[in-house]
Amino acid sequence: MVAKEYRSMRVWRRGVLGAAAGLTALLMVSGTGVAASAPDGSDAPAASTSPSAPAAPASSADPAPAATSVAPVAGVRVTNTFWYSDRRVAIWVYSPAMGTNIQVQLLLARDWNQSPQERFAQLYMLDGLRAQNDNNGWTINTDVENFYKDKNVNVVLPVGGESSFYTDWKQPDNGKNYQWETFLTKELPPILQGQWRSTDVRGVEGLSMGGSAAMMLSERNPGFFRFAASFSGILQLSSFGMPQAVQFAVRDAGGYDSAKMFGPPSDPAWKEHDPYLHADKLKGMSLYVSSGNGLIGQYDTPSTLPYLATNYAGVGLEVLSRVTSTQFATTLNRMGIAAQVVYRPSGTHTWPYWEFEMHQAWPQAARALGVASDTPKCSVSGAIQPVSVKHRELGECLTPEYGVPGGRAQDFRGGRVIWSASTGAHVVAGAIGGAYVAADGPGGYLGFPVSDELGTPDRKGRLNKFQRGYVYWTQATGAHPVTGAILADWGKSGYERGPLGYPTGDEVDTPNDKGRVQGFQIGAYYWTAKTGAHSVQGEIIKKYAKTGYEGGYLGFPTSNEIGAARGGRFNRFEGGNIYWTPAKGAFALPSGPVFDAWATVGFEGGRLGYPISDQFQVTGGDRVNFERGYIEVVNGVATIR
């Protein structure tokens, strides 16, 4: 650490932290400092840096700690999977410790498709105090997905954990039983290693709260990570006033009580989780620590006050980060622990600076994880070459051409080109590319693509055609394959322009394992070998749901919806029919004596008209009310009135 830099920080600490009572509250008012108006920064130029002299040389004679494998934990399982693209996937993992499903998004390694037997190092990326429940802040606010497309590492992005500091809380709060340390270090790793081709070589980096957690988790789990980076982290938690500042932060960010995390400020847990007090446990790791200083920088909007940005909370938070990061680095220096410490000459607590630091830290992270930091050269030739020229949106190649079952493929920044001798070369990209990977790609049930991505006739969606099915996508419904008998019947009704609209799910087994079902915007298709493929939609499927779907007394549909007298509609099922009219709604009539009696008077076209009730029990039998009468079957005798 440079003495001049340290003196300037002392001036800042006296001038800012001592400027007025209550500044601690100001420092914590925004959690991660992500103001609603913060720029995305994905295309912003790189910020300048002013690194201090590191506490020790960037490379240390101390050996890196051995990475650790973790035994599976009973009850942990993947409950759902969603593919954003061929290399971005969300998984939901049931955490017994937290008693709920936790979403984790993965950015899969560059060679994931090219080398299906290869395993890859991991890089955890932790969010800030205002972590959302739908996506990790890194994917929302930075170019993380594009940046790591050419990196040969599995990036792990936990979703959620607002105000959690990614630790195990003493008590539940706000309906959440936070046990993040257990989840990240015990429950999740066997899933990543066993199902997602990850090695036990790991790194971790995070911003603000996530930066604090990166160091905290590394200290508390020696050997679990080889690399740890804190971008604007708060690296002291137990010193005078800090528990109160953390309390203000978690209260402001989501109404949490830090006493339920670590107890009151006097509780030993605050010191047990303080990165500053346990810095000695980081010896042998590759460390990266950075912060700005709160002065207005290139990504900030000037305020009316000299040198200050309009992001006042971000100013204070970055000052606090600078002070605690400096003290942390001083401790590392005193202990002889190597670290790369980067102090920017300006900048507030804002996402574009953390994106910049993510870029800057990568070469060091790559070295620590044993991953090449540069992308191998590749070229494009053969049948794939003219396709790549035509589709400039593919960008540069990321891999050489490689073999897939029955053909060849090549990965580009914007998608993949898949080729076989019989189908030629075609582009598969984006969410459709993800659905294709989920369907096992060229070796799966869809086969090879027979078209590039196309616009749908209604101009609302996109599709790719494959040898044995299509994959449809819209922003609202996502990407889903439609194949076989369901595709054939859906096509007869007009595909997405027909009554059912776009698919909203993949084709799956029915709960009773007797058939298949696929959801669409206005209904669903059902299939069995006996009944074939038929759709149920609108008000009729709502009534079908009340009967228990295919598991109820109606069984599977045996027809699509059929027009009937006076604007009515009906579906036939194995165990009866459902009828609908605009005036009266939908009612189910099971096969049996009442139905047979109705047939004798001409069904809905006869004198009784449509049913206006479901079949219900009366003494000794059953009854159905109709528009102009009723039918009762009591003790085997039918009465029609």
JONOR-V61045 format. One record per backbone hydrogen bond with DSSP energy under -1.0 kcal/mol. CO is the residue of the C=O (numbers start at 1). NH is the residue of the N-H. Records with the same first field share a line. If there is no record, write none. Layout:
CO = NH, NH
This chain:
2 = 6
3 = 7
4 = 8
5 = 9
6 = 10
7 = 11
8 = 12
9 = 13
10 = 14
11 = 15
12 = 16
16 = 19
20 = 23
22 = 26
23 = 27
24 = 28
26 = 29
28 = 31
30 = 33
33 = 35
35 = 38
41 = 44
73 = 76
77 = 94
80 = 92
82 = 90
87 = 108
88 = 84, 85
89 = 106
90 = 82
91 = 104
92 = 79
93 = 102
95 = 99, 100
100 = 95
102 = 93
103 = 159
104 = 91
105 = 157
106 = 89
107 = 155
109 = 112
111 = 115
115 = 118
120 = 199
121 = 154
122 = 203
123 = 156
124 = 205
126 = 207
128 = 131
129 = 163
132 = 160
136 = 139, 140
137 = 141
138 = 142
143 = 147
144 = 148
148 = 151
151 = 110, 153
154 = 123
155 = 107
156 = 125
157 = 105
161 = 164
164 = 167
167 = 180
173 = 176
176 = 173, 178
178 = 169
179 = 183
180 = 184
181 = 185
182 = 186, 187
183 = 188
188 = 192
189 = 193
190 = 194
191 = 195
192 = 198
197 = 120
201 = 122
202 = 226
203 = 124
204 = 229
205 = 126
206 = 231
207 = 210
208 = 212
209 = 213
210 = 214
211 = 215
212 = 216
213 = 217
214 = 218
215 = 219
216 = 220
217 = 221
221 = 224
226 = 286
227 = 204
228 = 288
229 = 206
230 = 290
231 = 208
239 = 242
241 = 245
242 = 246
243 = 247
244 = 248
245 = 249
246 = 250
247 = 251
248 = 252
249 = 253
250 = 254, 256
251 = 255
257 = 260
258 = 262
260 = 171
264 = 267
267 = 270
268 = 272
269 = 273
271 = 274
278 = 281
279 = 282
280 = 283
282 = 285
286 = 228
287 = 340
288 = 230
289 = 342
290 = 232
291 = 344
295 = 347
297 = 300
301 = 310
305 = 308
307 = 296
308 = 303
310 = 312
311 = 315
312 = 316
313 = 317
314 = 318
315 = 319
316 = 320
317 = 321
318 = 322
319 = 323
320 = 324
321 = 325
322 = 326
323 = 327
324 = 328
325 = 329
326 = 330
327 = 331
328 = 332
329 = 333
330 = 334
331 = 335
332 = 337
333 = 336
340 = 289
342 = 291
347 = 294
348 = 350
350 = 353
351 = 355
352 = 356
353 = 357
354 = 358
355 = 359
356 = 360
357 = 361
361 = 365
362 = 366
363 = 367
364 = 368
365 = 369
366 = 371
384 = 388
385 = 389
386 = 390
387 = 391
390 = 392
391 = 394
392 = 395
394 = 414
396 = 413
402 = 409
404 = 407
407 = 404
408 = 419
409 = 402
410 = 417
411 = 398, 399
412 = 415
415 = 412
416 = 428
417 = 410
418 = 426
419 = 408
420 = 424
424 = 420
426 = 418
428 = 416
429 = 433
430 = 434
431 = 435
432 = 436
433 = 437
434 = 438
435 = 439
436 = 441
437 = 440
441 = 444
446 = 468
448 = 467
454 = 463
456 = 459
461 = 456
462 = 473
463 = 454
464 = 471
465 = 450, 451
466 = 469
469 = 466
470 = 482
471 = 464
472 = 480
473 = 462
474 = 478
480 = 472
482 = 470
483 = 487
484 = 488
485 = 489
486 = 490
487 = 491
488 = 492
489 = 493
490 = 495
491 = 494
494 = 497
495 = 498
500 = 522
502 = 521
508 = 517
510 = 513
515 = 510
516 = 527
517 = 508
518 = 525
519 = 504, 505
522 = 538
523 = 520
524 = 536
525 = 518
526 = 534
527 = 516
528 = 532
534 = 526
536 = 524
537 = 540, 541
538 = 542
539 = 543
540 = 544
541 = 545
542 = 546
543 = 547
544 = 549
545 = 548
548 = 551
549 = 552
554 = 575
556 = 574
562 = 570
565 = 568
568 = 564
569 = 580
570 = 562
571 = 578
572 = 558, 559
573 = 576
575 = 591
576 = 573
577 = 589
578 = 571
579 = 587
580 = 569
581 = 585
585 = 581
587 = 579
589 = 577
592 = 596
593 = 597
594 = 598
595 = 599
596 = 600
598 = 601, 603
599 = 602
602 = 605
603 = 606
608 = 628
610 = 627
616 = 623
618 = 621
620 = 635
621 = 618
622 = 633
623 = 616
624 = 631
625 = 612
626 = 629
629 = 626
630 = 641
631 = 624
632 = 639
633 = 622
634 = 637
637 = 634
639 = 632
